[in-house]
């Protein structure tokens, strides 16, 4: 691979020499003996072609599921993720119909951010009162009674659990 000082008249392969542009600079090298026809027909590249066929099937399935997404959720990264998931499932030997079902599950279940107080229990100790008295809620200077406080029986434990 040699760097060219002047830009070539064209980029591509001609007479066994390949010219191309990379990172804003022009390069020249010997053309490869490998052709598309050779890759597709020779037995040496049998595994390469089997992976290419599997990728084509995965891409087709992912494209069908991606088309079901609303336009607002369509991003190329999601399409790539679906294609990769389809490739893994096809590699495991799962039928194409089941692959489509799995991909639909992937796009339906979005991760949601959990709220900060989800599952936490808030405990308040409120002064006990009789039916004839109005409740007295703790003010700004209220301190929760300690566990060993003798006056604990005068307070009621109120638990509140958030549910969404």
CORDA-V459166 format. One line per field, one symbol per residue. psi: psi as a letter, one per 40 degrees, with the letter a starting at -180 (. if undefined). burial: # if it has 16 or more other ideal C-beta (glycine too) atoms within 10 Angstrom, else .. Layout:
BEGIN
psi: ???
burial: ???
END
This chain:
BEGIN
psi: hihidiiidihahhfehhhihhfeihiiihiiehiddddddiddfddddddddddddddddddddddeiiddehiddddddddddddddddeeiidddddddddddddgihihiideheihhhhhihiiideiiihiiadehhhiidehdedeeihhhihhhh.
burial: ..................#......##..............................##.##..##...........##.###.###.##........##.##.....................#.............................#.........
END
